Amino acid sequence: MKKILLLFGGNSSEHFVSCKSAKSILEHIDYTKYKICSVGISLKNEWYLYQDTTENILEWQKHKKQKIESIIPFIKQFDVVFPILHGTNGEDGKIQALLELFHIPYIGCNSKISSIGMDKHYFKILLSHFHIPVVPFLLYDKKRSFKEIENSIPYPLIVKPCNGGSSIGITVANNRKELKKGLKIAEKYDSKIILEPFLKMRELECAVLEDKKGFIISPIGEISSLHTFYDYEAKYIDNSSKADFATNIPKEINLKIKEIAKSVCKNLEIQGLSRIDFFYLPETQEIYINEINTIPGFTTISMYPKLLTNKKFTYQNLITTLIENAHY
């Protein structure tokens, strides 16, 4: 029986989202095949053995726990590590590099691709090199005047921290006053900020899963939200937002999105799992990649598992496939 180490929480603005993903995994993993140990990482980057019920995991730091002092000897006990750590210090290659250093198999992309995928600036540069379409962008520079910015990207525009997820710290600016406010918000989450035009588009995405034969590309999903854009509140709080399989997508657009997803997997050497987000502009038939999530949300109702699971391939099968295809 394989020994699995599940890492959740972390020093990240997505700490709570990670706890929700861990809860779903613990409730559905195949306990006849795997012996699983859960470790919560606090906002101070302290590691604790979590042995309480799944019901308490969302507030795990309030409950009795045992601190792990010698982390490297501890993780060497396990056959596979499952880092369900969304955002910085988990999805950005740092934990992956640690595991690679000690030749410990883990689930997900390697440290190099995790790092690039997390940084929206470098990710766009790399995709552009492979002639994969990305939304026009501008890296914010304090030396650049607001007039120069406005001439490059007219309002409305999107203000994004370069490193982050769950749309945390992202705002829409319709004028200079809102741009200045958005920059202050983004600076709370990252020193690098990227600016993009706010497009009238449909938000589409597909899930990617690696198995023994290669990559499985899911059907196309679509985000619909009453918010200005699919922000944190729309994703996790407001029930009016919906994430479901896309409808009324032209066949050629559907095929093109899947071909782009395959190109990303090949050129970026994706491993394990990822969710690739797209913008589709119906008026011009243009498709852009928005971003890649190398550790996407993993609750039973999250878009990644939702797009891959069906009557024949369950959420538990998905977990098992990821474990059995873990990389060094």
C-alpha positions as CSV (number, residue, x, y, z in Angstrom):
1,M,0.0,0.0,0.0
2,K,1.5,3.3,-1.1
3,K,2.0,6.0,1.6
4,I,0.8,9.4,0.4
5,L,1.6,12.7,2.0
6,L,-1.1,15.4,1.4
7,L,0.1,19.0,1.9
8,F,-2.5,21.7,2.3
9,G,-2.9,25.3,3.5
10,G,0.3,27.2,3.0
11,N,1.6,30.8,3.4
12,S,-0.6,32.1,0.6
13,S,-3.7,34.2,0.0
14,E,-5.3,31.0,-1.2
15,H,-4.8,29.1,2.1
16,F,-8.5,28.6,2.7
17,V,-9.1,27.4,-0.9
18,S,-6.4,24.8,-0.4
19,C,-8.1,23.5,2.8
20,K,-11.3,23.0,0.8
21,S,-9.5,21.0,-1.9
22,A,-7.8,18.9,0.8
23,K,-11.1,18.1,2.4
24,S,-12.5,16.8,-0.9
25,I,-9.4,14.6,-1.5
26,L,-9.5,13.1,2.0
27,E,-13.2,12.3,1.6
28,H,-12.8,10.5,-1.8
29,I,-9.3,9.0,-2.0
30,D,-9.2,5.2,-2.3
31,Y,-8.2,4.0,1.2
32,T,-7.9,0.4,-0.1
33,K,-4.9,1.4,-2.2
34,Y,-3.4,4.3,-0.2
35,K,-2.4,5.2,3.3
36,I,-2.7,8.9,3.5
37,C,-1.1,11.4,5.9
38,S,-2.2,15.0,6.0
39,V,0.0,18.0,6.9
40,G,-1.2,21.5,7.2
41,I,1.2,24.3,6.5
42,S,0.4,27.5,8.4
43,L,0.5,31.1,7.3
44,K,3.9,31.3,9.0
45,N,5.2,28.3,7.0
46,E,5.1,26.0,10.0
47,W,4.3,22.3,9.2
48,Y,1.8,20.4,11.4
49,L,0.5,16.8,11.4
50,Y,-3.2,16.9,10.9
51,Q,-5.1,14.0,12.4
52,D,-8.5,15.5,13.0
53,T,-11.7,14.9,11.1
54,T,-12.3,16.3,7.6
55,E,-15.1,18.4,9.0
56,N,-12.6,20.4,11.0
57,I,-10.0,20.9,8.3
58,L,-11.3,24.3,7.1
59,E,-10.3,25.6,10.6
60,W,-7.5,23.2,11.2
61,Q,-5.2,25.6,13.0
62,K,-7.7,26.0,15.8
63,H,-7.5,22.3,16.7
64,K,-4.9,20.2,18.5
65,K,-2.0,19.4,16.2
66,Q,1.6,18.2,16.3
67,K,4.4,20.4,14.9
68,I,6.9,18.7,12.5
69,E,10.4,20.0,13.4
70,S,12.5,17.9,10.9
71,I,10.7,18.3,7.6
72,I,13.1,16.5,5.2
73,P,13.4,13.2,7.2
74,F,9.6,13.3,7.6
75,I,8.7,13.7,3.9
76,K,11.2,11.0,2.9
77,Q,9.0,8.4,4.6
78,F,6.4,8.7,1.8
79,D,6.1,7.2,-1.7
80,V,4.2,10.2,-3.2
81,V,3.6,13.7,-2.1
82,F,0.3,15.4,-3.2
83,P,0.9,19.2,-2.8
84,I,-2.6,20.7,-3.0
85,L,-1.1,24.1,-2.2
86,H,-2.7,26.8,-4.4
87,G,-0.9,30.1,-5.0
88,T,2.5,31.3,-3.8
89,N,4.8,29.0,-1.9
90,G,3.0,26.0,-3.2
91,E,2.1,26.4,-6.9
92,D,5.1,28.5,-7.8
93,G,7.8,25.8,-7.9
94,K,9.2,26.2,-4.4
95,I,7.8,23.0,-2.9
96,Q,8.4,21.2,-6.1
97,A,12.1,22.1,-6.1
98,L,12.4,20.9,-2.5
99,L,10.9,17.5,-3.5
100,E,13.1,17.3,-6.6
101,L,16.2,18.0,-4.6
102,F,15.6,14.9,-2.5
103,H,14.2,12.7,-5.3
104,I,10.7,12.4,-3.8
105,P,7.9,11.6,-6.3
106,Y,5.1,14.2,-6.3
107,I,2.0,15.1,-8.2
108,G,2.0,18.0,-10.7
109,C,4.3,20.1,-12.9
110,N,8.0,20.3,-12.2
111,S,9.5,23.3,-10.4
112,K,10.5,25.1,-13.7
113,I,7.0,25.0,-15.3
114,S,5.3,25.7,-11.9
115,S,7.4,28.8,-11.5
116,I,6.8,30.1,-15.1
117,G,3.1,29.2,-15.0
118,M,2.6,31.2,-11.8
119,D,4.3,34.3,-13.1
120,K,1.8,35.8,-15.7
121,H,4.6,38.0,-17.2
122,Y,7.0,35.1,-17.9
123,F,4.2,32.8,-19.0
124,K,3.1,35.3,-21.6
125,I,6.6,35.8,-22.9
126,L,7.2,32.0,-23.2
127,L,3.9,31.4,-25.0
128,S,4.6,34.2,-27.4
129,H,7.9,32.5,-28.3
130,F,5.9,29.5,-29.3
131,H,3.4,31.6,-31.3
132,I,0.6,30.8,-28.9
133,P,-1.9,33.7,-28.7
134,V,-1.9,35.7,-25.5
135,V,-3.8,38.8,-24.5
136,P,-1.8,42.0,-25.2
137,F,-0.1,43.1,-22.0
138,L,2.1,45.7,-20.3
139,L,4.3,45.1,-17.3
140,Y,3.7,48.0,-14.9
141,D,6.8,50.2,-14.3
142,K,6.6,53.1,-11.9
143,K,8.9,55.1,-14.1
144,R,6.3,55.0,-16.9
145,S,3.8,57.9,-16.8
146,F,0.1,57.2,-16.6
147,K,-0.3,58.9,-20.0
148,E,2.1,56.4,-21.5
149,I,0.1,53.5,-20.0
150,E,-3.2,54.9,-21.2
151,N,-1.8,55.3,-24.7
152,S,-0.6,51.7,-24.7
153,I,-3.8,50.2,-23.2
154,P,-6.9,52.3,-23.2
155,Y,-9.6,52.0,-20.5
156,P,-11.2,49.8,-19.3
157,L,-8.2,47.7,-18.4
158,I,-7.4,44.9,-16.0
159,V,-4.8,45.3,-13.2
160,K,-3.3,42.0,-12.0
161,P,-0.6,40.9,-9.6
162,C,1.8,38.8,-11.7
163,N,2.0,36.0,-9.1
164,G,-1.3,34.8,-7.6
165,G,-4.5,32.9,-8.2
166,S,-8.2,32.8,-7.4
167,S,-8.4,36.3,-8.9
168,I,-7.2,37.8,-5.6
169,G,-5.9,41.3,-6.0
170,I,-7.3,41.8,-9.5
171,T,-9.4,44.8,-10.4
172,V,-10.9,46.6,-13.4
173,A,-10.0,50.2,-14.0
174,N,-12.2,52.5,-16.0
175,N,-10.2,55.7,-15.4
176,R,-6.9,56.9,-13.9
177,K,-8.3,57.2,-10.4
178,E,-9.4,53.5,-10.5
179,L,-6.1,52.6,-12.0
180,K,-4.2,54.1,-9.2
181,K,-6.5,52.4,-6.7
182,G,-6.1,49.0,-8.5
183,L,-2.3,49.3,-8.5
184,K,-2.3,49.9,-4.7
185,I,-4.4,46.8,-4.2
186,A,-2.3,44.6,-6.6
187,E,0.9,45.8,-4.8
188,K,-0.3,44.1,-1.6
189,Y,0.1,40.8,-3.3
190,D,3.1,41.1,-5.6
191,S,5.8,43.6,-6.6
192,K,5.2,42.8,-10.3
193,I,2.0,44.0,-11.8
194,I,0.6,43.3,-15.3
195,L,-1.9,45.4,-17.2
196,E,-4.2,44.1,-19.9
197,P,-7.2,45.4,-21.9
198,F,-10.6,44.4,-20.5
199,L,-12.1,42.3,-23.3
200,K,-15.7,41.6,-24.2
201,M,-15.3,37.9,-24.2
202,R,-16.4,34.5,-23.1
203,E,-14.3,32.8,-20.4
204,L,-13.5,29.2,-21.5
205,E,-11.2,26.6,-20.0
206,C,-10.2,23.0,-20.3
207,A,-8.6,20.5,-17.9
208,V,-5.5,18.5,-18.7
209,L,-4.7,15.2,-17.1
210,E,-1.6,13.1,-17.8
211,D,-1.9,9.3,-17.8
212,K,0.3,6.5,-19.1
213,K,-0.7,7.1,-22.7
214,G,-0.2,10.9,-22.8
215,F,-2.6,13.8,-22.1
216,I,-6.3,13.8,-21.7
217,I,-7.9,17.1,-22.8
218,S,-11.3,17.6,-21.2
219,P,-14.4,19.0,-22.9
220,I,-14.5,22.8,-22.9
221,G,-16.0,24.6,-19.8
222,E,-17.3,28.1,-19.5
223,I,-17.5,30.6,-16.7
224,S,-20.6,32.8,-16.4
225,S,-20.7,35.5,-13.8
226,L,-22.9,38.5,-13.0
227,H,-19.8,40.2,-11.7
228,T,-17.7,42.5,-14.0
229,F,-15.2,39.6,-14.2
230,Y,-14.8,36.2,-12.5
231,D,-13.3,37.5,-9.2
232,Y,-12.8,35.8,-5.9
233,E,-16.3,36.5,-4.6
234,A,-17.8,35.2,-7.8
235,K,-15.7,32.0,-7.5
236,Y,-16.2,31.1,-3.9
237,I,-19.0,33.2,-2.3
238,D,-21.7,34.4,-4.8
239,N,-23.9,31.5,-5.9
240,S,-25.1,33.4,-9.0
241,S,-21.9,32.6,-10.8
242,K,-21.7,29.4,-12.7
243,A,-19.0,27.1,-14.1
244,D,-20.2,24.4,-16.4
245,F,-19.7,22.8,-19.8
246,A,-19.7,25.3,-22.6
247,T,-22.6,25.4,-25.0
248,N,-23.0,27.1,-28.4
249,I,-19.3,27.0,-29.2
250,P,-18.6,26.6,-32.9
251,K,-17.1,23.2,-33.7
252,E,-13.9,24.8,-35.2
253,I,-13.4,27.0,-32.1
254,N,-13.8,23.9,-29.9
255,L,-11.2,22.0,-31.9
256,K,-8.9,25.1,-32.0
257,I,-8.9,25.5,-28.2
258,K,-8.0,21.8,-27.7
259,E,-5.2,22.1,-30.3
260,I,-3.8,25.1,-28.4
261,A,-4.1,23.2,-25.1
262,K,-2.1,20.3,-26.7
263,S,0.5,22.8,-27.9
264,V,0.9,24.2,-24.4
265,C,1.3,20.7,-22.9
266,K,4.0,19.8,-25.5
267,N,6.0,23.1,-25.6
268,L,5.9,23.7,-21.8
269,E,6.4,20.0,-20.9
270,I,3.3,19.9,-18.6
271,Q,3.2,17.1,-16.1
272,G,0.3,15.6,-14.1
273,L,-2.4,18.2,-14.2
274,S,-3.3,21.7,-15.1
275,R,-6.2,23.9,-16.1
276,I,-5.8,26.2,-19.0
277,D,-8.0,29.3,-19.2
278,F,-9.0,31.0,-22.5
279,F,-10.7,34.1,-23.7
280,Y,-12.9,33.7,-26.7
281,L,-14.1,36.8,-28.6
282,P,-17.2,35.8,-30.6
283,E,-17.2,38.9,-32.8
284,T,-13.8,38.4,-34.2
285,Q,-13.5,34.6,-33.5
286,E,-10.2,35.3,-31.7
287,I,-8.9,33.0,-29.0
288,Y,-6.3,34.0,-26.4
289,I,-4.8,32.0,-23.5
290,N,-5.4,33.9,-20.3
291,E,-3.4,31.7,-17.8
292,I,-2.5,28.3,-16.7
293,N,-3.2,26.8,-13.2
294,T,-0.7,24.0,-12.4
295,I,-2.5,23.2,-9.1
296,P,-6.1,24.1,-9.9
297,G,-9.0,24.1,-7.4
298,F,-9.7,20.5,-6.5
299,T,-13.0,20.3,-4.7
300,T,-15.6,18.0,-6.1
301,I,-17.4,21.1,-7.6
302,S,-14.2,22.8,-8.8
303,M,-14.0,23.3,-12.6
304,Y,-10.9,21.0,-13.0
305,P,-12.5,17.8,-11.7
306,K,-15.9,18.7,-13.0
307,L,-14.6,18.8,-16.6
308,L,-12.8,15.4,-16.3
309,T,-15.2,13.3,-14.3
310,N,-18.2,11.4,-15.7
311,K,-20.2,8.2,-15.0
312,K,-17.2,6.1,-16.0
313,F,-14.4,8.2,-14.7
314,T,-15.0,9.4,-11.1
315,Y,-13.4,11.9,-8.8
316,Q,-11.8,9.0,-7.0
317,N,-10.4,7.7,-10.4
318,L,-8.9,11.1,-11.0
319,I,-7.1,11.1,-7.7
320,T,-5.8,7.6,-8.4
321,T,-4.6,8.5,-11.9
322,L,-2.6,11.5,-10.5
323,I,-1.0,9.4,-7.8
324,E,0.0,6.6,-10.2
325,N,1.6,9.1,-12.6
326,A,3.6,11.0,-10.1
327,H,7.0,12.2,-11.2
328,Y,10.3,12.8,-9.5
